[in-house]
Structures are given as structure tokens and as C-alpha cells.
Amino acid sequence: MYDTARRVALVKQRVRENTRRRQRRGIYGLSAMCMLLFAVLMQAAGTVVAPGQPEAWGAFGAMLLREDAGGYVLVAVVSFAAAVVITALCFQLRKRENQKKDGTDKPTRHEKEEKSQ
């Protein structure tokens, strides 16, 4: 039979392992989502950009000076918007994790600063 200190140590170790496992799963999910988004954007670039456009080997900015560069601009804007959404979701996930860890009724540091102003 284990004593109380040993049982507490085992429980803390299991909590750390579960937390690491959950974090790894989240990282793998976000990585898979980024790779999927990358593949979708590559396909979108292929369909949006007009076929037959010449490639600019030395100066990629020269492609944007052409009149048919709308596809490249569209892909860039969609990529930026997707990055903003992913960043916002990561902030929400982190906030939720902190609330679960510290207690649901405890406000975050950012919320405390907003209330004091």
C-alpha cells in the first residue's frame, strides 16, 4: 500500500501526462488543419489564376504588376484571413484552458485589467 504522499505524487504525474497528451493532440490537430489549408489554397491558386500566365523566375513581384494578378491577390487575402481566424481560435483555446486550470469563476489577467480601467 502507498502512503498519501506517494499517491499524491502519482496523481500529479498522471495529470501532467494527460495534459501533455492533450496538448500534443491539439498541436497535431492544428498542424493537420494548417496542412489542409495549405493544400486547399494551392488548389485555389491553380483554379483562380488564369492559365497561360508566364512565370517570372527572377522577380515574383512582376507577377503582381500584370493585369491578371487578381487571383494571386485573392489567395493572399484568403490566406491572411485564415491566419487571423486560426490565431483567434488559438487565443480562445488558451483562454479556455487557463480557465479550466485556474477555476471557471476566476477571471483572466486581461479581464482584470479591463475591469480596473
C-alpha positions in Angstrom: 0.0 0.0 0.0 1.2 3.5 -0.8 1.3 6.3 1.7 -0.6 9.6 1.0 2.5 11.5 -0.3 3.2 8.7 -2.9 -0.4 8.6 -4.0 -0.5 12.4 -4.5 2.8 12.2 -6.4 1.3 9.5 -8.7 -1.8 11.5 -9.3 0.2 14.7 -10.2 2.3 12.6 -12.6 -0.8 11.3 -14.3 -2.3 14.8 -14.6 1.0 16.0 -16.2 1.0 13.1 -18.6 -2.7 13.7 -19.5 -2.0 17.4 -20.0 0.9 16.7 -22.3 -1.1 14.2 -24.3 -3.9 16.7 -24.7 -1.5 19.4 -25.8 0.2 17.1 -28.3 -3.2 16.2 -29.7 -4.1 19.9 -30.1 -0.8 20.6 -31.8 -1.3 17.7 -34.2 -4.8 18.8 -35.0 -3.7 22.4 -35.7 -0.8 21.1 -37.8 -3.1 18.9 -39.8 -5.5 21.8 -40.2 -2.7 24.1 -41.5 -1.6 21.5 -44.0 -5.1 21.0 -45.2 -5.5 24.8 -45.5 -2.2 25.0 -47.4 -3.4 22.2 -49.8 -6.7 24.0 -50.4 -5.0 27.3 -51.1 -2.6 25.7 -53.5 -5.6 24.2 -55.4 -7.4 27.6 -55.2 -4.3 29.3 -56.7 -4.3 26.8 -59.5 -8.0 27.4 -60.4 -8.2 31.1 -59.7 -5.1 32.2 -61.6 -5.7 32.3 -65.3 -4.0 29.5 -67.2 -1.2 30.5 -69.6 0.3 33.3 -67.4 4.0 33.4 -67.8 6.2 32.7 -64.8 8.5 35.3 -63.5 11.6 33.4 -62.4 13.7 36.3 -61.1 11.1 38.8 -59.9 8.0 37.4 -58.2 6.7 41.0 -57.7 6.5 41.4 -61.5 3.6 38.9 -61.5 1.5 41.4 -59.4 2.1 44.1 -62.0 0.2 42.2 -64.6 -3.4 42.9 -65.2 -4.4 39.3 -64.5 -2.9 39.2 -61.0 -6.3 39.2 -59.2 -6.0 35.5 -58.4 -2.8 36.0 -56.5 -4.2 38.9 -54.5 -7.3 36.8 -53.7 -5.2 33.9 -52.5 -3.1 36.3 -50.4 -6.2 37.9 -48.8 -7.8 34.5 -48.1 -4.5 33.2 -46.5 -4.3 36.3 -44.3 -7.9 35.9 -43.2 -7.4 32.2 -42.4 -4.3 33.1 -40.4 -6.3 35.6 -38.4 -9.1 33.1 -37.7 -6.6 30.4 -36.6 -4.9 32.9 -34.3 -8.2 34.0 -32.7 -9.1 30.3 -32.2 -5.8 29.6 -30.6 -6.3 32.6 -28.2 -9.8 31.3 -27.3 -8.4 27.8 -26.7 -5.7 29.1 -24.5 -8.2 31.3 -22.5 -10.5 28.3 -22.0 -7.5 26.1 -20.9 -6.4 28.7 -18.4 -10.0 29.0 -17.0 -10.2 25.2 -16.6 -6.9 25.1 -14.9 -7.5 28.0 -12.5 -11.2 27.6 -12.0 -14.2 28.8 -14.1 -15.2 31.7 -11.8 -11.8 33.2 -11.8 -11.3 36.0 -14.4 -8.2 36.1 -16.5 -5.5 38.7 -16.1 -6.6 40.6 -19.2 -10.2 40.7 -17.9 -9.0 42.1 -14.6 -7.1 44.9 -16.3 -10.2 45.8 -18.3 -12.4 46.0 -15.2 -9.9 48.2 -13.4 -9.8 50.8 -16.2 
